Amino acid sequence: MQGDPYEILQLQRNASPEEIKKSYRRLAREFHPDANPDDPEAEKKFKEIAFAYEILSDPERKSRYDRFGDIGDTSSMGDPFGGIGDIFESFFGSGFTQSRRRSGPVQGQDLETSLHLAFDEAVFGCEKEVKIKTALACNSCEATGASPGSSRDTCTVCKGTGQVQQVRQSLLGQMMTSAACNACGGMGWVIPEPCQVCGGEGRNVENDSFLVQVTAGVDDGTTLRLTGRGAVGPWGGPAGDLYVQIRVENHQHFERVGYDLVRVLPVKMTQAILGIEMEIETLDGSESVVIPKGVASGHVIRIRGKGVPHLQGRGRGDLLFEVIVETPTNLTSEEEKFIRDFAGSRKEEVTPPDGGIIGKFRSAFS
């Protein structure tokens, strides 16, 4: 499907479930192929409308689309009367439905988890273990759902097709329709002796863990999509996806700004006046930083190529040191006299030794 499901259904993003349902009913009737036999574009439009409703009518899929822009499984788009026909029939009956087929075991659920990284792990990348509770294939029955030593039997009602055909009357006349077989739930087989371990579902909820390669340069809030790492589907169905939310710890000294690393660098007043070469610890090890003479607070020293690696493409950001000049306090009387003499030699006005206004007030009456 191309386009925004909300736009396809002519809805605002804050539309209620009732508004979503009402818009779908109206548009599905208007563009159903049986009601537009001479319009070759009607079927394409109907598929888009129906699939958009599949997304927005499912709270889980709607939430995932709203958050990530992910529409999920698009396999039903190839057949407008497969999974989509189920939705249309739930509203209008099967008079408009031509052919419906089950494609076998359904895909498992998508899952979400979070992964906490140290600051340098996010910068340089790492291998981390992810632990989740998920549905895994049952080892006892090898995901078939049948007790060991037994097997699944072909459904005698639908003869293994998963569907039964019926002749029904519709607004457009008599039509041959197909519906999911109630006896086997549309699967085409039944399980006479269900597995005692998984209850016949072919999967069990267990704790699982695996290693994930975290790419260098990931940032806090990044979402990793791990295809096929979600819950497995029942009876050997494919696994859904796992969405991993990255959470990065703060660093004691460095702050990330885009692909640059920023560190506040305090220097003494004398060092700021006369300059100094300092050895500073960075994420890459010790780095020599030259503080020029007469540097002022706010001055930025840039070291190129020592920042965060770019996720897309080569190279790294820069390492920035923001100089903050520290003003000395608690001076001894000798130190204060030295500073006052220095200020006097430069003809710079400073507070009088007796404490400014109070000192002047006292001296006036002395």
DRENZA-782699 format. One line per 3 residues: for each residue y, z, x of N, C-alpha, C, CB. Coordinates in steps of 0.001 Angstrom, whole numbers. Each point is the difference from the previous one (the first is absolute). Glycine has a CB too. Layout:
! DRENZA-782699
Y/Z/X/Y/Z/X/Y/Z/X/Y/Z/X  ...
This chain:
! DRENZA-782699
-1191/0/849/1191/0/-849/1234/0/880/-1225/1221/-1838  2178/-2084/1543/1266/-26/689/1060/615/-905/-679/-2055/1317  1553/2854/-760/1082/554/-796/-217/1455/-357/389/-2254/-888
653/2817/324/29/1403/-387/-624/159/-1389/2077/387/1407  -3097/499/-1564/-603/216/-1324/1017/382/-1058/-2072/690/1141  3098/67/-754/1027/383/-972/767/-1229/-489/208/2253/1108
104/-3183/-179/708/-1207/-401/-888/-892/-854/1378/130/2081  -2654/-227/-1740/-919/-847/-772/-111/486/-1434/-1277/-512/2086  1246/1841/-2270/-92/567/-1344/1373/249/-626/-2157/1047/667
3226/-1497/40/1367/104/-523/348/1464/-318/-187/-2342/-952  -37/3213/1960/188/1437/-190/937/572/1060/-2288/156/-1020  2925/958/680/707/800/976/-1021/870/745/2123/0/-1429
-1767/446/2627/-953/764/808/-289/1383/-578/813/-1239/1989  44/1705/-2876/-241/1301/-627/-640/-148/-1386/1954/927/1272  -2572/-2078/-1524/-608/-248/-1317/-1112/1003/-277/558/-2441/195
-649/2878/-1455/-1031/953/-411/-1317/-741/-232/1751/1508/-1052  -2873/-774/1003/-1285/-643/-289/12/-788/-1308/-1105/1831/1256  1773/-1332/-2272/69/-715/-1275/785/-1303/142/-143/2190/-1217
1224/-2157/1987/776/-1217/221/-799/-1027/790/2100/1350/-62  -2877/-884/1039/-854/-904/780/-1033/-664/-910/325/1432/2061  -961/-634/-2914/-1021/-523/-908/601/-1000/-994/-1281/2153/237
2437/-1819/-786/637/-852/-1002/389/-1347/597/845/2041/-1181  -283/-2027/2394/403/-1249/635/-1210/-851/334/2021/1128/928  -3096/-482/-480/-1222/-756/298/-560/-677/-1242/-495/1595/1847
422/-878/-2947/-534/-574/-1240/795/-1248/-408/-762/2299/-729  2079/-2184/811/849/-1113/-424/-192/-1223/900/1663/1651/-899  -1636/-1434/2202/-103/-1122/931/-1400/-588/40/1806/1026/1348
-2835/-178/-1485/-1376/-501/27/-278/-901/-1192/-715/2063/1210  1202/-1710/-2381/-163/-870/-1174/734/-1328/201/-213/2036/-1475  1389/-1932/2080/820/-1206/155/-602/-998/976/1990/1375/-515
-2609/-880/1596/-456/-892/1055/-1517/-136/95/2044/611/1205  -2802/-54/-2161/-1448/-134/89/-384/-1484/-54/-312/2276/-1088  -599/-2739/1970/-369/-1425/46/-515/-541/-1328/-535/324/2383
-189/497/-3158/-519/-504/-1271/1115/-288/-987/-2090/1282/385  3226/-611/-212/1136/-250/-879/921/-1089/547/-136/2370/-755  -150/-2854/1978/807/-1052/632/-914/-1053/618/1859/1653/463
-2675/-2326/-1244/-983/-944/553/615/-1179/727/-1484/665/-1819  2730/-1003/1509/642/-1164/624/899/376/1172/-89/-1129/-2201  115/2409/2558/864/451/1087/-851/442/1187/1769/713/-1659
-1857/-1535/2711/-855/354/1144/506/1222/771/-611/-2404/176  1899/2754/-342/554/1146/712/-241/1320/-725/1716/-1517/933  -2163/1429/-2193/-170/1217/-787/-1056/918/605/680/-1267/-2038
-1774/689/2510/-1075/823/561/473/759/1231/-1683/-1627/-877  2459/927/1752/529/658/1193/934/1140/-378/-201/-2148/1265  1070/1906/-2223/936/1015/-440/-740/1180/-624/1739/-1771/-369
-2767/1463/-431/-774/1056/-653/-690/887/1039/-355/-1498/-1996  -179/875/3048/-654/770/1053/989/951/672/-1611/-1891/369  2816/1408/-95/1005/853/621/374/1173/-905/868/-1989/1245
-697/1703/-2521/361/1043/-964/-1097/1059/-85/1353/-1673/-1308  -2590/1212/1193/-1116/925/-152/-222/833/1257/-1044/-1596/-1601  1173/949/2759/-221/755/1233/1134/980/248/-1278/-1928/944
2500/1551/-1310/1125/931/104/-250/1225/-866/1569/-1910/455  -2147/1695/-1640/-305/1137/-874/-1125/855/590/732/-1349/-1998  -1698/708/2658/-1063/764/665/598/1007/974/-1569/-1953/-234
2603/1558/948/625/872/992/797/1108/-672/109/-1917/1600  767/1530/-2529/938/971/-569/-629/916/-1043/1788/-1637/427  -2942/1250/-986/-648/859/-991/-918/1034/645/126/-1879/-1626
-421/1694/2908/-850/944/728/912/945/787/-1921/-1696/170  1981/2986/-509/923/924/680/-150/-4/1516/-64/1406/-2028  -1192/-1478/2506/-218/47/1444/531/-1265/679/-2024/1442/-371
1705/-2609/-204/453/-1261/590/1508/-151/-143/-2223/-1040/-513  2764/1486/-619/1453/-65/-201/716/863/1031/-339/-410/-2461  -201/1621/2718/615/894/974/-49/-610/1394/-648/1974/-1402
-484/-2598/1747/-130/-622/1316/962/-1176/140/-2406/710/94  2560/-1499/-1190/938/-1125/67/1432/501/143/-1560/-1388/-1394  1927/2425/616/1360/529/60/322/546/1382/-131/542/-2429
-862/34/3102/236/622/1298/-130/-979/1163/-828/2121/-967  -198/-3003/906/-290/-838/1152/180/-1494/-262/-1574/1749/718  1749/-2146/-1997/80/-1419/-324/-1342/-689/79/2307/7/835
-3389/791/-906/-1356/-541/115/-583/-235/-1384/-325/1188/2196  -146/-2424/-2472/-547/-310/-1319/-1495/219/-75/1810/-1638/-293  -2424/2008/1434/-1430/302/-38/-866/-1245/-81/564/2137/-1086
-1743/-1984/518/-990/-1062/-76/489/-1124/-905/-1827/1674/400  1836/-2921/121/439/-1155/-780/-1167/-915/-376/2211/127/1156  -3433/369/-1024/-1152/-863/-253/-53/-517/-1425/-1213/1256/1732
1700/-471/-2690/-80/-436/-1390/965/-1122/-315/-704/2278/-602  1627/-2609/1529/934/-1079/-254/-701/-1349/10/1816/1366/1015  -2970/-1474/-380/-703/-1273/36/-586/-364/-1342/-501/399/2375
267/542/-3267/-588/-256/-1311/822/720/-1053/-2307/-267/1003  3114/-454/-1778/887/668/-938/-717/762/-1083/1613/-1745/464  -2912/1532/-646/-730/679/-1067/-1087/901/559/479/-1916/-1514
-328/2319/2822/-947/944/586/463/1396/-306/-608/-1606/1830  1132/2319/-782/514/1348/-237/1185/-3/-944/-792/650/2250  1604/-1716/-2213/1181/-79/-856/-389/-118/-1464/1262/-1066/1869
-2361/367/-2136/-448/-141/-1384/-281/1331/-652/-948/-2187/589  513/3170/205/-256/1331/-552/1270/594/-591/-1835/339/1670  2940/-505/-950/1266/537/-490/431/-716/-1270/657/596/2341
-739/-1936/-2310/465/-761/-1160/-823/334/-1238/759/-1839/1521  -2065/1975/-1345/-853/290/-1147/278/1387/-558/-1745/-1509/944  2163/2465/-55/270/1346/-503/1166/3/-972/-881/948/2126
1747/-1948/-2040/1128/-109/-914/-315/-877/-1212/1515/323/1945  -2113/-1495/-1688/-94/-1022/-1027/-1428/-298/-476/2043/-950/986  -3047/1678/-428/-1371/-366/-311/-408/-1167/886/250/809/-2387
-1473/-1310/2217/-499/-1037/909/192/-1399/-548/-1652/1623/837  2478/-1798/-1868/199/-1332/-564/603/-966/979/260/1042/-2185  579/-559/3105/625/-875/971/-818/-110/1276/2203/599/-957
-3230/238/1115/-705/69/1272/-1102/-1031/58/532/2421/165  -569/-3189/935/-985/-1070/128/-1217/452/789/1842/-1665/-124  -1641/2156/1312/-1125/321/862/337/1196/858/-720/-2392/14
-151/3369/-12/235/1190/798/-1232/303/815/1607/894/-1698  -1382/-651/2995/-1131/312/862/323/1207/856/-689/-2409/24  -313/3202/185/138/1089/951/-340/-563/1381/-585/1785/-1758
1308/-1364/2751/-238/-511/1353/-873/953/810/2203/-1182/-87  -2945/2057/-578/-860/928/705/675/1347/174/-1070/-1914/1173  565/2733/-251/555/1335/205/1498/-52/299/-2231/757/837
2960/179/-1405/1451/6/150/412/665/1303/243/44/-2484  950/-351/2930/535/592/1226/328/1470/-212/921/-2229/677  -1084/3008/373/306/1420/-57/1495/278/-9/-2130/425/1168
2478/837/-1348/1402/384/-120/711/-25/1358/-602/1417/-1981  1897/-1703/1936/853/181/1172/277/1490/171/1058/-2297/-310  -878/2723/1541/265/1408/300/1264/132/846/-2466/505/-117
3026/693/123/1165/310/816/-253/1271/794/1512/-1124/-1668  -974/1166/2878/-54/1202/816/1198/-17/941/-2544/110/-147  2746/959/886/1096/57/964/-569/286/1387/1612/798/-1790
-874/-1260/2789/-418/180/1390/1199/510/797/-1757/-1848/-189  1606/3039/786/1089/618/744/-123/-346/1479/126/1875/-1682  999/-2330/2258/29/-411/1403/1046/793/760/-764/-2298/-637
465/2587/1894/1029/526/892/997/-1120/286/-1620/1678/1042  2824/-1308/-611/1061/-986/213/-440/-1078/991/1716/1768/-487  -2282/-1361/1614/-386/-988/1011/-1211/-826/-435/908/1523/1754
-1755/-986/-2641/-1124/-789/-519/501/-1172/-838/-1441/2057/-1  2493/-1805/-767/577/-1078/-803/686/-1033/881/308/1597/-1898  332/-1138/2970/712/-918/891/-968/-895/761/1839/1675/223
-2861/-1097/360/-890/-759/884/-1302/-446/-659/979/1270/1862  -1218/-839/-3112/-1253/-356/-655/-1120/934/417/744/-2373/-102  -1775/2433/-696/-1103/906/307/-1199/-334/-889/1630/1815/696
-2712/-1136/-438/-1200/-75/-836/-160/1365/-676/-1130/-1752/1528  1129/1775/-2847/-57/1251/-736/-1157/-15/-1000/2485/272/280  -3008/909/-539/-1064/141/-986/607/251/-1379/-1569/898/1771
1110/-1657/-2748/421/172/-1382/-1166/586/-786/1643/-1939/164  -1363/2999/-923/-1023/636/-818/374/-133/-1469/-549/1622/1859  -367/-2109/-2672/255/-172/-1428/-1248/362/-795/1688/-1813/485
-1480/2118/-1756/-1106/154/-939/-63/-1287/-803/245/2552/-130  -1384/-3230/161/-84/-1327/-589/-1402/-250/-544/1778/-824/1577  -1940/-276/-2275/-1311/-405/-508/-672/-897/1035/802/162/-2410
-1997/231/2812/-780/-768/962/-1297/-471/-644/1003/1310/1904  -1535/-2410/-1380/-1252/-539/-536/-1113/1034/119/718/-2334/615  -1505/2464/-1654/-1104/961/-22/-1107/-475/928/564/667/-2368
-919/167/3332/-1061/-359/937/-1379/63/-647/1421/853/1857  -1566/20/-2833/-1305/179/-617/-474/-1269/-714/518/2429/-264  379/-3055/-478/-384/-1202/-760/578/-1270/580/-140/1400/-2013
804/-1274/3182/636/-1145/663/989/-699/-931/-2053/-301/1410  2787/1114/-2170/1092/-454/-875/-471/-765/-1228/1411/-99/2006  -2703/48/-2262/-481/-735/-1180/113/831/-1270/-1562/-1264/1470
1551/2580/-1335/9/874/-1171/-1384/298/-528/2204/-910/-557  -3214/213/1072/-1381/189/-464/-727/1004/880/-34/-2345/-891  -770/3167/278/-767/994/734/-878/-680/1048/20/1520/-2011
-181/-919/3209/-858/-592/1033/-1390/-319/-540/1275/1262/1738  -1739/-2455/-1454/-1292/-452/-504/102/-784/-1285/-1000/1949/1078  2167/-1916/-1722/219/-774/-1225/1066/-1054/270/-644/1979/-1457
987/-2715/431/1001/-1053/173/776/-188/-1300/-1443/-1145/1735  2481/378/-1647/767/-351/-1189/-712/-1142/-724/2175/743/1096  -2167/-690/-2425/-650/-1031/-802/1027/-914/-633/-1903/1543/-444
1533/-2791/294/872/-954/-681/163/416/-1455/-730/-1858/1553  1970/1815/-2033/278/372/-1389/-693/-982/-942/2224/1009/671  -2977/-473/-1615/-739/-863/-926/887/-560/-1111/-2042/1330/498
3211/-720/-687/897/-461/-1071/769/-1245/431/217/2360/-828  375/-2311/2010/806/-1137/477/-737/-870/991/2009/1365/-358  -3261/-1011/678/-826/-759/939/620/-71/1398/-844/-1333/-1930
1568/2364/2292/555/63/1345/1360/-636/170/-2286/4/759  2841/-566/-1825/1309/-664/123/1159/981/-82/-1004/-2035/-999  781/3208/413/1067/961/-162/896/-267/-1184/-86/306/2401
-226/-1331/-3193/829/-333/-1145/-861/-548/-1144/1940/-473/1545  -1421/637/-2727/-668/-550/-1178/993/-891/-731/-1533/2026/-207  1023/-3112/-364/870/-949/-687/-24/258/-1504/-404/-1708/1809
1560/1513/-2411/139/205/-1441/884/-1098/-572/-293/2505/258  69/-2804/-1526/853/-949/-711/913/813/-910/-1764/-1865/88  3074/1683/98/956/763/-780/1056/-922/-598/-400/2000/1460
988/-1488/-2519/1084/-718/-648/1337/497/556/-1399/-319/-2097  2284/-612/2406/1320/359/500/1051/-746/-797/-920/434/2305  2145/-207/-1987/1094/-719/-658/-75/-1497/261/1420/2036/211
-2093/-2407/854/-117/-1414/359/-1338/-585/-423/1524/408/1919  -2306/338/-2665/-1286/-499/-470/-1161/704/660/1057/-2181/-418  -2243/1628/270/-1210/598/557/-62/-229/1508/-1192/-351/-2191
907/1440/2911/-46/-87/1461/-1216/724/533/2491/-145/90  -3057/-420/979/-1088/642/721/617/897/1063/-1587/-1951/-429  1268/3221/375/577/948/958/-1100/732/753/2014/278/-1469
-1632/270/2582/-911/811/795/568/1398/135/-810/-2027/1255  -58/3001/-1334/419/1391/146/-960/711/933/1022/3/-2307  -529/1060/2944/-861/762/891/-1167/594/-783/1965/518/1491
-3110/-575/-888/-1205/539/-629/88/1524/-66/-1357/-1963/841  1253/2502/-2044/79/1449/-163/-1204/718/593/1331/-371/-2055  -2461/-296/2095/-1234/640/469/64/323/1489/-1266/-1222/-1770
1914/349/2537/49/201/1462/1413/171/516/-2064/-1338/195  3039/1375/-1116/1389/144/429/531/-1205/733/-392/2400/135  -218/-3562/-352/465/-1221/642/-538/-216/1395/2005/218/-1345
-2920/650/1814/-514/-122/1354/-1167/-966/108/752/2308/395  -1487/-2495/-1482/-1159/-896/49/-1288/710/335/1522/-1793/662  -1463/3102/-391/-1205/761/320/146/1427/-509/-418/-1436/2031
-719/2105/-2143/-33/1400/-418/-826/780/1018/233/-628/-2463  -61/1956/2466/-713/850/957/-911/950/-781/1915/-150/1691  -3206/-165/-1794/-919/871/-748/-137/1394/615/-1231/-2041/-696
1224/2115/2042/-169/1278/690/1178/212/949/-2531/-167/-172  3601/788/-311/1179/192/846/-288/910/1195/1427/-329/-2018  -754/72/3102/-101/828/1204/450/1422/-314/398/-2018/1468
-1169/2998/-1046/325/1394/-285/1133/517/887/-2368/350/-705  2616/-1012/1816/1034/460/924/1392/-403/-481/-1646/-158/1883  1795/-1093/-2290/1320/-503/-407/143/-139/-1506/122/-1196/2154
-1177/1553/-2910/68/-116/-1449/-27/-1437/-495/1261/2107/-3  -1735/-3016/832/-108/-1400/-407/1247/-820/270/-1568/746/-1716  2585/-168/2373/1244/-737/242/1/-738/1329/1172/1681/-1376
-2089/-1332/2269/-73/-692/1283/998/492/1029/-797/-1941/-1237  1475/3032/958/973/542/946/154/1503/-225/1216/-2219/79  -774/2913/974/227/1436/-61/1347/335/622/-2478/431/90
3135/593/-619/1265/461/557/-301/942/1156/1178/-239/-2241  -695/-137/3424/-274/770/1209/1244/40/882/-2440/-640/-107  2393/1528/1105/1041/20/1033/-328/-1053/1047/451/2467/-391
546/-3225/771/-206/-1058/981/1108/75/1049/-1134/-1476/-1733  861/992/2913/1013/-46/1053/-234/-1245/853/196/2539/26  883/-3057/522/-81/-1161/889/1260/-52/845/-1442/-1272/-1651
1378/498/2730/1124/-110/915/903/-1153/-410/-1394/963/1850  2696/-726/-1739/1000/-1011/-338/849/-274/1237/42/735/-2438  149/-2017/2744/885/-381/1092/1425/-83/-533/-1863/-1269/1168
2714/2170/-710/1405/18/-413/805/-836/978/-252/2293/-1048  926/-3306/547/765/-909/841/1230/693/570/-819/-1932/-1360  1125/1666/2620/1192/568/632/1250/-429/-765/-1154/-7/2249
2046/971/-2480/1264/-309/-655/60/335/-1470/235/-1751/1636  -1310/2277/-2231/42/340/-1419/1013/1121/-221/-2419/-702/-293  3038/697/-871/1041/984/-299/-439/903/-1141/1767/-1601/789
-1088/2711/-927/-271/916/-1104/215/-720/-1329/688/1979/1423  -1628/-1825/-2344/98/-660/-1298/-714/-1327/-70/2132/1126/-281  -2623/-1628/1414/-754/-1257/2/-1308/170/-772/1021/-635/2224
-1406/-394/-2966/-1269/17/-727/-951/-1023/620/1172/726/-2135  -2314/-244/2593/-1036/-889/532/-990/-326/-1110/261/975/2328  -562/-2251/-2510/-1000/-408/-980/-1285/-369/733/1796/-825/-1595
-2834/1602/1357/-1295/-236/637/-934/-627/-1028/329/1955/1602  -506/-3263/-1482/-806/-735/-964/-1462/436/67/1578/-1941/181  -2150/2218/-1343/-1416/349/-73/-329/1418/422/-443/-2350/412
1463/3204/-244/-247/1386/389/159/960/-1173/781/-560/2295  -609/23/-3495/81/848/-1180/-1394/332/-513/2220/-1012/-584  -2298/1428/-682/-1290/352/-603/-816/-1262/-260/1021/2052/-1057
-2331/-1969/1294/-867/-1129/-321/-175/-68/-1510/-1205/193/2226  962/-1384/-2735/-217/-167/-1427/-1408/420/-395/1659/-1863/-13  -1899/2085/-1272/-1354/353/-444/-967/-1157/184/982/1589/-1648
-2245/-1250/1866/-1095/-976/118/266/-1072/1058/-505/404/-2399  1005/37/3540/201/-941/1097/1289/-778/-76/-2412/-169/126  3338/580/-969/1288/-679/-89/816/180/1272/-31/333/-2468
918/-1282/2779/805/103/1225/933/1203/-44/-118/-2482/254  512/2918/925/888/1158/99/1452/-407/-237/-1596/1078/1612  2361/-149/-2149/1438/-209/-138/688/185/1336/-96/770/-2377
1402/-627/2352/770/159/1224/471/1444/146/728/-2405/-134  -388/2754/1358/536/1329/290/1434/-148/497/-2315/896/556  3231/-189/-1206/1398/-11/400/296/1297/753/645/-1462/-1992
-239/1322/3257/244/1149/866/1506/158/208/-2240/-323/1157  2776/1458/-1619/1424/295/168/197/694/1350/341/199/-2527  501/-801/3384/245/559/1323/1090/1065/-69/-697/-2174/1061
424/3347/-490/966/1078/104/151/359/1485/-595/888/-2337  1810/-1024/2857/248/207/1429/773/1298/215/5/-2495/386  -480/3329/522/669/1262/310/1292/-255/781/-2231/1181/23
3194/-286/-178/1232/-89/771/-263/345/1464/1335/587/-2051  -454/-1088/2926/-111/293/1433/1051/1029/394/-890/-2322/454  593/3103/550/914/1054/440/1322/-572/506/-1975/1410/586
1915/-2571/68/1204/-551/627/420/-1358/-556/-639/1235/2032  -312/-2058/-2406/314/-1382/-343/63/-212/-1508/-1091/-722/2116  1959/-201/-2511/90/-446/-1387/-147/-1516/-20/1498/1961/-640
-2258/-2443/-307/-199/-1445/-106/1054/-609/-912/-2468/288/387  3119/-1352/84/963/-758/-800/-412/-1465/92/1905/1687/409  -2625/-2161/-1429/-566/-1352/86/-1051/-22/1092/2157/-1041/-812
-1966/156/1799/-919/-57/1140/597/665/1245/-959/-2120/-934  2101/2782/777/612/726/1118/-366/1483/-69/1907/-1658/57  -1913/2281/1122/-187/1440/109/1310/611/489/-2495/-260/474
2945/1294/-1156/1279/628/327/-241/1453/387/1233/-1548/-1582  -578/1962/2696/-94/1394/432/1390/503/366/-2367/-354/838  2704/1542/-1324/1252/654/386/-187/571/1402/593/556/-2429
368/-861/3314/-103/442/1397/1173/926/332/-1197/-2150/640  971/3479/-634/1087/927/350/261/-34/1512/-608/1483/-1968  1891/-1514/2356/368/70/1418/1092/1058/166/-606/-2456/367
626/3073/782/1011/1012/285/1370/-662/191/-1760/1481/1066  2812/-685/-1262/1343/-537/134/229/-555/1399/804/1626/-1716  -1281/-902/2716/188/-461/1384/-784/-1289/256/344/2385/743
-1525/-2491/-1333/-788/-1219/156/686/-1184/-676/-2092/1379/99  2714/-1106/-1243/718/-1068/-695/1213/-451/798/-782/914/-2191  1438/20/2889/1188/-340/781/-365/-769/1264/1138/2032/-899
-2156/-1553/1607/-324/-555/1310/-1159/-983/-10/847/2087/948  -1607/-2121/-2071/-1157/-891/-66/-1230/617/615/1534/-1918/69  -2708/1400/-456/-1260/524/540/-1131/-955/-349/833/2382/-202
-1860/-2386/1001/-1233/-734/-306/-1057/1021/-390/579/-1900/1612  -1156/1739/-2832/-924/982/-547/-1363/-631/-249/1918/1230/-1046  -2960/-424/1192/-1357/-420/-350/-311/556/-1393/-747/-57/2462
518/-836/-3426/-222/391/-1393/-1402/-417/-424/2471/-219/-512  -3192/1125/-168/-1322/-322/-506/133/-853/-1275/-943/2152/993  241/-3267/-1019/-35/-883/-1162/-1439/-134/-468/2047/-1261/799
-2277/463/-1847/-1375/-216/-478/-827/-786/1010/840/49/-2354  -167/-737/3285/-695/-783/1029/-94/732/1325/794/-2051/-1118  -290/3292/1187/23/737/1255/1424/266/434/-2173/-1028/653
2335/1398/600/1315/355/518/847/-1250/192/-976/2019/1131  2276/-1920/-1484/920/-1126/103/1285/481/677/-985/-1096/-2086  1464/334/3079/1236/343/689/1189/-504/-813/-1170/-91/2244
2095/1005/-2555/1176/-349/-804/1250/365/783/-1269/361/-2169  2152/-1336/2329/1248/213/736/1116/311/-983/-756/-1552/1845  1372/2732/-1686/1155/398/-810/1248/-369/791/-1275/1916/-1141
2069/-2863/668/1167/-429/784/1093/1070/12/-529/-2383/-575  1411/2307/1604/1123/936/95/912/-146/-1222/-110/-94/2529  594/1232/-3017/960/-26/-1092/-586/-367/-1348/1662/-576/1670
-2970/732/-1846/-633/-352/-1271/474/941/-1106/-2014/-891/1231  2141/367/-2437/446/809/-1142/-1141/177/-996/2364/-831/301  -2251/1859/-1125/-1003/207/-1056/-38/-1227/-910/353/2517/80
-1570/-2915/-452/-169/-1165/-859/-329/-1260/766/1563/1039/-1569  -1385/-1011/2892/-345/-1165/806/-1513/-244/-58/1981/437/1524  -2393/-1684/-1680/-1414/-347/-149/-465/-769/1231/229/-65/-2519
-1313/532/3094/-651/-675/1122/-1250/-682/-528/903/1686/1683  -1015/-2986/-1471/-1103/-791/-564/-967/-431/1102/1512/-810/-1849  -2777/1063/1628/-1059/-495/883/-854/-967/-823/-21/2156/1420
83/-3406/-1071/-647/-1031/-816/-1521/-18/187/2096/-1351/154  -2781/1063/-1264/-1449/-165/60/-804/1273/85/469/-2100/1055  159/3247/-1330/-718/1275/65/-76/675/-1376/758/263/2382
-521/-1041/-3431/-54/549/-1345/-1347/-215/-650/2421/-394/-200  -2406/130/-1109/-1229/-139/-786/-482/-1459/46/716/1915/-1521  -2017/-2145/1724/-517/-1370/-14/204/-656/-1372/-1698/646/1745
2009/-1931/-1731/181/-742/-1243/-1355/-254/-662/2089/-1082/927  -2152/1334/-2225/-1249/-263/-726/-299/-1484/-43/372/2041/-1382  656/-2850/1144/-165/-1450/-66/652/-617/1230/-35/35/-2541
-763/-579/3425/556/-625/1195/-45/907/1213/1458/-1329/-1468  -936/799/2560/-63/714/1265/1254/842/221/-1438/-1824/931  1334/2671/90/1163/767/412/112/1348/-676/1113/-2125/412
-129/2894/90/260/1325/-516/1496/170/-218/-2041/908/1172  2379/106/-1961/1400/347/-173/534/675/1251/-349/232/-2468  1506/402/2345/646/612/1154/-31/1530/-95/1478/-2024/214
-1244/2640/935/101/1457/94/1480/346/178/-2355/225/1015  2890/582/-1915/1427/318/15/198/1499/246/473/-1926/-1580  410/2229/2546/382/1378/269/1450/184/-436/-1639/175/1950
1866/733/-2889/1356/312/-444/485/1250/738/-435/-1041/-2288  1459/859/3117/499/1092/839/822/981/-839/31/-1537/2007  -313/2804/-1861/782/1072/-611/450/940/1123/-1286/-166/-2225
2586/248/2437/536/842/1077/86/1443/-492/1318/-1953/961  -1937/2868/-205/-12/1411/-361/1206/706/619/-2523/-37/-163  3247/755/-654/1162/770/483/-452/1408/368/1585/-1355/-1449
-1303/1789/2675/-462/1342/412/730/1099/-768/-523/-900/2283  -175/1984/-2539/568/1173/-682/-279/1241/838/-313/-1080/-2281  932/2206/1869/-207/1285/685/312/-108/1497/-1761/590/-1696
2918/-1167/2008/395/-161/1393/365/1356/612/820/-2336/-499  -1112/2484/1772/488/1176/720/1492/-172/253/-2267/379/1092  2924/708/-732/1439/-77/267/301/-968/1138/254/2354/-804
-1109/-2395/1829/184/-923/1116/-148/-1445/-464/-857/1748/1582  -166/-2000/-2426/-209/-1356/-493/1166/-448/-875/-2477/363/93  2973/561/-950/1115/-350/-871/1249/-320/820/-962/1460/-1805
1218/-637/2863/1160/-256/844/-123/-1366/676/276/2475/381  -1478/-2812/68/-216/-1287/647/310/-1158/-970/-1764/1059/1485  1296/-914/-2730/230/-1052/-987/1487/-104/-333/-2303/375/-946
2997/772/868/1425/-25/-303/788/-642/1148/-275/2066/-1419  -124/-1776/2618/654/-630/1139/-229/-1519/-30/-296/2123/1356  -930/-2507/-1722/-321/-1427/-94/844/-670/-1073/-2339/469/773
2452/197/-1940/816/-547/-1078/1464/-87/418/-1604/942/-1682  2079/94/2417/1383/-20/450/264/-1125/974/95/2438/-341  -1058/-2716/1229/183/-1078/966/87/-1364/-680/-1227/1368/1688
676/-1463/-2883/47/-1254/-760/1076/31/-1078/-2432/-313/442  3208/1428/-407/1089/164/-966/-523/-116/-1446/1630/-940/1702  -2764/1562/-1958/-602/3/-1343/238/1366/-636/-1775/-1693/697
2334/1702/-1918/326/1242/-682/-1257/647/-567/2275/-899/-546  -2428/2175/768/-1146/759/-520/513/1304/-589/-1577/-1029/1710  709/1751/-2392/367/1292/-575/342/981/1110/-1482/-426/-1988
2580/1202/1838/372/984/1028/-1093/1036/212/2396/-335/-594  -2439/950/1716/-1056/976/313/-65/1173/-960/259/-649/2342  890/1035/-2940/11/1173/-873/-486/-293/-1405/1866/860/1339
-2314/-2054/-1625/-605/-264/-1305/893/-723/-967/-1317/1985/357  2209/-2840/109/748/-862/-895/1117/713/-717/-2027/-1319/-277  2121/1174/-1038/1106/521/-802/85/1511/96/-238/-1932/-1553
-924/2619/1484/14/1465/87/517/444/1357/-1926/134/-1603  1511/-868/2639/484/328/1326/1495/-172/127/-2184/-668/891  2712/-420/-1467/1445/-244/32/744/1095/-778/-416/-2494/190
-150/2917/-1330/634/1041/-815/87/1316/778/-871/-1108/-2096  -235/1414/2802/-6/1231/785/1000/-63/1152/-2399/335/-611  2466/-1492/1276/894/-125/1163/1455/78/-395/-1710/-1383/1124
2040/1033/-2391/1384/47/-463/520/1421/-118/-395/-2117/-1211  -519/3089/1029/396/1415/-167/-382/849/1216/-271/-261/-2479  -178/-399/3530/-384/749/1193/1192/252/909/-2276/-995/-148
